[in-house]
Amino acid sequence: LVGSEMCIRDSSEELRSQLQVLFERDKIYRNSSLSLEDLSEELETTRHNVSQVINEHFEMNFFQYVNKYRIKEAVHIFEESNYNDLKFINIAYDVGFNNKVTFNKAFKAEMKMTPTVFIDKMKRKQSKMVKRK
């Protein structure tokens, strides 16, 4: 690689790393109005650079990337709770979604099932484990 190509690759890696810190440690995705513009300001770079890093390193667009983290946290909340007092909409809001329709659509895209089916499967799995004890 020539000098300028290495510099571009290094800055791309650095941006990828900073992006992951914002999402994994800081949980920036919980901000329901998070935009590519907000993210670029936070990372002190251009919208184009952020978008390109997400596309190249994670093979998805900005919205897919954000929703992946939101759904991952929602699944974690479902798994850590006892299901009975869970309200999907409250969890959706907690992880950064603005409405139930978008949450359901993103959940199904990520998990290949609706939140209701997911919870039902978890309940059945848990009841089988309890019966074995």
Salt bridges, closest charged atoms under 4 A:
ASP10 OD1 - ARG9 NH2 3.73
GLU13 OE1 - ARG16 NH2 3.07
GLU13 OE2 - HIS57 ND1 3.78
ASP26 OD1 - ARG25 NE 2.76
GLU37 OE1 - ARG47 NE 3.74
GLU73 OE2 - ARG30 NH2 2.47
GLU110 OE2 - LYS68 NZ 3.28
